């Protein structure tokens, strides 16, 4: 692929559930359930796949919050501020 090429137009309409479906299709080809590891958006994908019974175990590293779940609360902001001011 040419990194300077225009991105595929379908990229703008690809949803998180589209990604999950693609990964699920690959997992179903395996002989055994995998351990799924994900960070941020990958962590959210891992949770979706785990909820579908597709994983032996999950390793979640600061997974993104699903739509509608408020993750930036005053207590979280205070925690980050303390770390940044040290």
Long-range contacts (C-beta under 8 A, 24 or more apart in sequence): 16-41, 16-44, 16-45, 16-48, 17-48, 19-45, 20-45, 20-48, 20-49, 20-52, 23-49, 24-49, 24-52, 24-54, 27-54, 27-55, 28-54, 32-56, 35-59, 37-61, 38-63, 39-63, 40-64
